[in-house]
Amino acid sequence: MVRGRQALLVVAGTLVVLGLRERERRDAAIRATRATITTTIRAVAMWRADHDGACPPSLGELVAIGHLRALPRDAWGRPLRLTCPGRVDRRGYEVLSDGPDGKPGGVDQVQ
């Protein structure tokens, strides 16, 4: 009986540790993606400053002229999306990731 409880505690403890580790891995990926978005926003702002407030035709154009080193990707390996004009601010723009599930407009997108 005691060994059964000990085994159950070990299994429960292992599951808790694995759950915490997975949550931290997901949170780290979101932090990394937000850092990439911030860098991309700065590059878009530089483009707009050089082009009288116009939006770049694509993120690839920012790479081509040297504002970015490479096409920005989120922590899950998918390219970031640029929406210009923005959906909220029609004079602005949005840079976002579709998040871990990769579904456009999903509930876990990262901005």
N, C-alpha and C positions, 0 to 999 in steps of 0.2 A: 504494500500500500504506500509506504514512504517513498519507495523508488519510483512508483508511478507519478507521485506528486512532483518529485525532483525532475523527472523527465519532462513533465508538463511545464514546469517552470523554465527549464532550459529551452524548450521549444518556444515558449511564449517570449522569453527574453531575446532569443535569436530573431524572431519575427519583428519585434519592436526595433531592434538595432538595424535590421535590413530596411524596415520602413523609413526610419529616420535617415538612413544613408541615401535611399532613393529620393526622398524629399529634398535633401541638401543638394544632391546632384541636379535635380530639376531647378532648384532655386539658383544654383551657380550658372546653369545654362541661361536662365532668364537674365541674370545680371550681365553675363557676357554679351548677350544679344542687345540689351539696352546700351551697353558701351559702344557697340558697333553702330547702333542707330544714332547715338549722339555724334559719333565721328561723321556719319553720313549726313546728318543734319547740318553740321558745320560746312561740309563740302558743298551742299546744295546752297547754303547761304552765300558762300564765296562765289558760286556760279551766278546767283541772282544779283549780287553786287556788281559783278563784271558785265552783266547783260541787262541792265535797266529793269531789274525785278522780274524778268522772264524766267520761266521754269526750264530746267534742262530737259531735253527730249527724252533722256533715259539716264539711268545710273551708269550705264556703259560709257556715256559721253563724259561723265566726270572722271572715269578711269582714263579715257583717251587723252584728255587734256592735262592729266596729272593731279587733279584735285583728290583723287583716291588712288591707292596703289593697286587695288584689285576690286572686282565686283563684290560688294559687301554681301555676306551671307550670315544667316542666323546660326545659332549654336547647333541646329539640327541639319545644317548643310544646305538649306534652301536660300535662294536670293531674297534680299529685302525688296519690298515693294514701295515705289514712290507714286503718290497720288497728288497730282498738281493740275488744277487747283484742289485744295483740300476740301473734304466733305463738310467739315465744321467751319473753317475759315476759308471762304471762297477766294480771298486774296493770298492765302498762304498755301501750304503744302503739308503732306503727311508722309512720314517714312515709318513703315511698320513691318513686322514679321507675322506670319500666320500662326506662329506658336508651335508647340510640340506636336499637335495633331496635323499641322500643315493645311488645314481647311481655311480658305479665304473667308473672312468674316466670322470665324469661329469664336467661341467664348474665351479661348485661351490665347488670342493674338496678343502680341507684345508691341507696345508703342513707346 
